[in-house]
Amino acid sequence: MNAYTRYFMKKSVWYLVTLIVAIGLNFILPRLVQGNPISVIVSQMTQGMTDSDTIKKVYETFTKEFGIDKPLGTQFLIYVKNLFTGNLGTSFGLYPKKVTDILASAIPWTLALQLPAILTGWILGNILGAVAAYKKGVFDKALFPIALFVNSIPFFTLAIIMLYLFALNLKWFPLSGGYDFQMIPQLSWDFIASVLRHHTLPFLSIVLVTIGGQAIGMREMSIYELNADYVLYSKLLGIRDATIAKYVFKNAMLPQITGLALSIGTMVGGSLICEIVFSYPGIGTWLFTAIRQLDYPLISGCTLLIAFTVLLANFTIEIIYGIVDPRIKAAQMEES
């Protein structure tokens, strides 16, 4: 077994253990929230009923169907068994819809919003940060304070500001939703145009904050690399500035790639608040709805997706780093 294979196996074991812990927490944490979700369903189902025996029978039926009457350990074993078959359960709040169906309808909206926004912000932020570090002068003095200010604004705050200015006051964009409510989803120019109008504000709110953070990170790393000993040595050897800059920014990009992986992994995390602000039909909005309704299966489905995405993104970047980063390669050789 070579050094890289050992590195890969060690990382795989650690991430597998982390996933098992995440599954356990994913099951138990929603159930620690005070309240009885079955009573919410029953109250909706029995509106207008006056017969207490009938109401009690409905309550007992739903309690048995969702397995709430079983011990917590038994519930967990059933939950794990269902995970292996791809069954995330039935939503309490949207009964009888399956959690997998709800997530399947939400994931495309989240991906279509978050992936382009994060990638756009990452690319523009790194370009601006590298140029600021290399050119310095007025460009750097202007960019750094602006990037620092924008990066300090939480996603939801910028989203609310943009919603207030451009949707509520100026009425340039719609207030909420993924498309006009009177439209039926279909492959037509009118529907696509409606989706793009609703997509613009949440997209820009994520892009602007992402640009700020990436620009700051790339600027700091580039300045550090430009002041490194190998740069001075290269200049003394007469190597062209363009060649030196190529290696400087290549080295500076390594931490930024990690930042990209983490951003993609957490796109079902912090920036999903933008979806809630704009009532965008993605995972963030469904998670918020599930928490309000104490919808255990839907909460667990959303958080499990978050945990799995974060772990997968981190694991992928660890494996890529093991291949491309010479420092990790050297560490592998020393261990062998």
N, C-alpha and C positions, 0 to 999 in steps of 0.2 A: 504493500500500500504506500503510494508516494505522499509527499508532504501536502499537496493540494487536496487529495482525496481525504486525508485526515482532517484538514481544515473544513472541508465541505461537510463531512459527517458530524464533526463537533458542532458546527453551526446548526445543522439540521436537527440534532437532538435538543439543543437549547430552545430553538423556535417551536419544536413540537411540544416540549414541556410548557412553554409560555402559552401556546394555543390551548392546551388542556386546562390550565389555570384560568384562562380567559373564558372558556366555555362554562366552567364552574361559577365564576363571578357573574357571567352573563345570565345564568339561570337564577342565582340567589338574590342578586341586588334588586331587581324589579319587585320581588316578593317581600322585600323589607319595607316597601312603601306602605304607609297606613291606608286602609280603605278596603272595601270589598267590591271588586269589579263585577261580580255576578249580580249584585243588587242593582247596579246601573242598568244592566241588560234587562233584568226582570222588570224594573220600573218602566222601561220603554215598551216591553212586550205586553204588560198587563195594564196599560193605561185605560181607564174606564171600568176596569173590573172591580167588583165589590166583594166577591166571594173569597174570603181569606184562605180557605182550603185549596182553592184552585191556584191562587197566587203562590201558596206554599209548595204545591206540587210542581209548578213551573220552576220555582227556585231550586228545588231538589233535583229536578231533571237536568238543569243546566250545570249545577254543581257536579253531578255525576258525569255528565258528558265531557266537561273540561278537566275532570280529574282532581278538582280542588279538595274533594273529600278524602283523598288518599294522603298518607304521610309524605312529608317533604322528600325523604330519601327515595321513596317509590316514584314520586313525580319526576325526580331527577333522572332516574334510570330510564323511565319512559321517554323523557326528553332526549337523552343521549341516543337511545335506540332509534327514535324518529329522525334524528340528525343524519344517521347513516343511510336512511332511505330518502333524504331530501325533504322530509316533512317537518316544517316549522310550526305546524299547528294551525288552528282556526282563530281568526281574530275575534276578540271579545266585543270590541266596539263596532265592528263592521260584519258581525255574524250574518250569514254563514261563509263569508269570503275567507279563502286561505291566505295565510301570511305570504307564502311564496308568490301568489298571484299579485298581491299588493306591491311587493318589492319588485317583481318583474315589470310592473307598469311604471314604477318610480325610478328604477335604475337608469333607463335611457335618458330621462330628463336630467338627472343629476350628472351623468357623464357628459351629455351635450352642453351643459352649462359649465361645469367645473374643469374638465380637462382642457378645453380651448382657453379658458380664462387663466388657469394656472400656467400652462405652457407659454401663452402670450406674455404674461407678467414676468415669468422666469427669463425668457429670451431677452425682452426689452430691458429688464432690470440688470441683467449681467452685461449687456452691451453698454448701457449707460454707466454702470459702475466701473467697467474696465477703461472706458474713455476718460472718465473723471480722474482715475488714478494715473493714467498715462499722460494726459494733456495738462492736468492740474490747472492752475490759474483761476480765471473767473468762472469757467465751466464747473470746476470742482467746488468752488466756494458757493456757487448757486445751487448745484445739485444736492450736495450733502444735507444742508438744512431742510430742503424741500422733501427729500427722501426720508429723512428722520421724522419729520412732521407727519407725513402720510402714513409711514409705517406704525406710528404710535396711535393711529386712529383704529379702533376695533372695527371688524367687518360690519357688525350690525349698526354701529353709529354712522358710518359712511353710507350704508344702505338706506338708513332712515333719512339722512340729509338729502341724498339724491332723490329718494321717493318724494319727499316734501317739495323740493325745488322743481324737478323736471316732470313729475307726474301730477302732483296735486295743484301746484301753482301755475306752471307754464303749460301743463297738459300736453307735453310733447310725446309722452309715453304712457301706456296703460298703468293703472295702479296695482293690479294684482293678476295672478293666474299665469298659465302657460300659453293661453290663446284666448280669443274672444269666446265668451261663454255660449253664444248662440251658434257657434260653429261646431261641426262634426269632424273629428280628426280624419283627414284623408290626404292623399298625395295630390295637392292642387296648389297653384300659385297663391291664391288668396289665403289658404291655411298656412303655407310657409311664411308668407309676409306677416301674418298675425303672430306666429311663433317668434319670428325675429324681432318684432316690436316688443313683445313681452320679455324677450331674452336680453335685450340691450342693457337695461339698467342693472340687473343683478350681475351681468357679465362685467360691466365697467367697474362696479363696486369691488369685485374680487380682484380684477386686473390692477387697479390703482394701488391697493394695499400690497399686493404681491410684488409689484415693481419696486416699491419703496424698500421692502425688506431685502430683496435680492440685490438691489443697487448698493445698499449699505454693505452687505456681506462681500460682494465682489470687489468693491472699492477697498475695503480693509485688507482682504487677502492679496489683492494686486499690489498694494503699497508695501505689504510685508515681503512679497516675493521680489519686488523691484529693489528693495534694500538688502536682499540676501547677498552673501559673499560670492556665490557663483555668478551673479550678474556683474559685479565689479570685475571679477576675474575674466569673464567673457569679454568685457569691454577692453580690458588691458590686452587681451589677445587679438583685438581688432575685429571681432565678430560683429556683423552688421546689426544695427538696432532692431530691424524687422525680425531677424532670426531670434534675437534675445527675447523680444516681446512675445514671439510665438511660444517659447518655452515657459516664459513667465506666466502667461495667461492659461496655458495648459495646466500648470501646477496649481494655479489659483482656482481652476474650475473644479478640482476634485471635491472640496467641501460643498461647492454649489450643486454638484450632482447629488450629493447626499441630501441637500436641502430640497431638491426637486423630488426625490423619492419620498421624503417625509411629507412634502406638500400634497403629492398625489395620494399618499397613504391616508392623510388626514382630511382629504377633501370631503369625506363623510363625517367630518368633525366640526371644527370651528367655523369654517366658511359656510356650512350648511345653514347657519343662522340667517344668512342672506335669503335663503329659500323661504324661511319662516316669515321674514319681513315682507317679502314680495308675494307670499302665498303661492310660491312656485311649486308645481306638482312633483317635487322630488323627494328624496329620502328624508331630508331635514323636516319638511312639513309633516310627513307621516309620523316621524318619531315624536314630534311635538304633540300631534293629535293623540298618539298612543299613550304618552305620559299623562296627558290630561284625563284620559278615559281609563287609566290603570289597566291598559290592554297588555297583559304580560306577554303573550305570544308575539305580538307585533313589536313591543319594546325589545324583547330578546332577539327577534329577527334582525332589527335595525342595528342593535349594538354588536351582534355577532358579525354582521357584515362589516361594521367599522373595525372591529378587532382583527378580523381576517385580512382586510385590505391593508391595514397598517403593518401587520406582521409580514404579509407577502411583499410589500414594497421594501421594507427593511431587509428582509432575507435576500431579495433579489439584488439589492445594492451591495450587501455584504459579499455575495458570491462574485459579482462583477469586480468589486474592489480587490478580491483575492486574486483575480486574474491580471488586472491592469496596474495596480499600485505596487511599485517596486519595494516599498517599505514592508508591506504585508508579505510579499514574496520572500524577502530576506528573513522575516520573522518565522515563516514556515520552514525555511531551510535550517535555521538555528534549532528549532524544536525537533527536527528530524535527526 
